[in-house]
Amino acid sequence: MQSEQNNHAENSDVAQAVNQRSRDISEVPAVELINTVAVHLMSAAAVKTGLADDPQAEELKDLDEARKLITALAGLITAAAPEVGSTHAAPLRDGLRSLQLAFREESTVPDAPGKGPGEKWTGPVN
């Protein structure tokens, strides 16, 4: 009986926390959410591309994972650009292009033009 009461109390606490987060996120403008997600993808892709400012950067490098992250980032930026406007999209595009170029430099097997990560959405990056 005591165990059931503890489980019910824990479930109630979790439900309250989820409701609070939902209320908090509902107050954030879409542009800010899109930028935040893009920056997180960009940061993760930079680490996986080997650009981390860390003595272990080489150990953290994983180009297969970086490719996935850069492609997702390119899709998000391309799809969101008309919605967020050029003021917000331009720096994201610049960061994306830098990641695409860094990926190309780090890759031991070069992708054909237009076949690199995210280039389906952005076009070839040189």
Sequence and secondary structure as in RCSB ss.txt:
>XXXX:A:sequence
MQSEQNNHAENSDVAQAVNQRSRDISEVPAVELINTVAVHLMSAAAVKTGLADDPQAEELKDLDEARKLITALAG
LITAAAPEVGSTHAAPLRDGLRSLQLAFREESTVPDAPGKGPGEKWTGPVN
>XXXX:A:secstr
 HHHHHHHHHHHHHHHHHHHHHHHHHTS HHHHHHHHHHHHHHHHHHHHT  SSTTHHHH  HHHHHHHHHHHHH
HHHHHHHHH HHHHHHHHHHHHHHHHHHHHH SS   TT STTHHHH    
